[in-house]
Amino acid sequence: MKCFLKVLISIFSVLAFSQHTETIKTDSTIIYYGREHFLIEGTVIADSLKESPYDRLPISYKEKVREPVWDLSKASAGITVRFHSNSTSINLKWSLLNDFQMNHMASTGIKGVDLYTKFKGQWRYVTTARPTDTINEQKLIKNMTPEFREYKLFLPLYDGVTKLEVGIDSIASIKKATPATLKPIVFYGTSITQGGCASRPGMAHTNIISRKLDVDCINYGFSGNGRMETPIVELISEIGARFYVIECLQNMDSHQVKERVRPLVDMIRNKQPFTPIVLVENMMYKAAFLDQTIETELIQENTVLKNEYDKIIKSGTPNIFYIKDNQDLLLDNEGTVDGVHLTDLGFLRYADYLMENFKKFKLIKD
């Protein structure tokens, strides 16, 4: 009997050890693949023209734009990576430019990476790669069946990426996704456009819209610096966009709005005669119902924008659209982290409101 028990214990020990070594073997045979194995979207600028493939402006713009704009352009807001794989696990290595942090935004939104997969024709959230240092490595998902799936990574909103690698099983394959055939939607705006203060990259409104419409969105949001400035307007006018969304009022005063709206429209129209341009009013932030100065400023800016829009329409310029502030978005004083910058709730509301208007203008299908 004792001998029989010893045999049983030995068998169980061998089985336990073999299972343990099998797990270790799987983890230790992950192979990482770099830039050439996946498609980068959210940009139309060639890698060769940028300091990093995940930058938003070409190197030639370093001397054209103000220093804060250049620094903010290094953040990978709106940049995505798309690929196919039959791996049973997806792993990620990513290196950050600044390891940046703020006291009103989650680190996962600032410098994390969201993983989505195509499921029944729609993008579905899987998980978020949470940053721990400048150089990061994480297993995002495991124990999947070995079938080909399409994946999309949404990169950090407020930090830059200097290196990105996707890790898969050694016996699996990775394939670069096919580029989209639809023209992109181009957004130009402020910290909110850049994604402040979503809890994770996929929850910025430009990324929500990108997923829901399954269309590429290019994000030229510059925190505190979305001011309808000539270099950025010239750049976006070179892009063959589906349409342009201009949401800059949060960073401008009424005098700047009056001076810059018409030149912005003219510069785009000079290169893109018929591409729709959507002008978006300022949101009436929660403090406006108490702070009379803020309320007056917001009303002035919106009034000036509407006046300039009316002049443009009267001049016969085609395909210019206007989105009024929807006070219901923030009517309950929820949806922001600080009274101004949006939470995930605020971004979901805002994305839905924009798409509702895009449908009304027949810029997208119902």
Order of alpha helices (4+ residues) and beta strands (2+ residues): alpha-beta-beta-alpha-beta-beta-alpha-beta-beta-beta-beta-beta-beta-beta-alpha-alpha-beta-alpha-beta-alpha-beta-alpha-beta-alpha
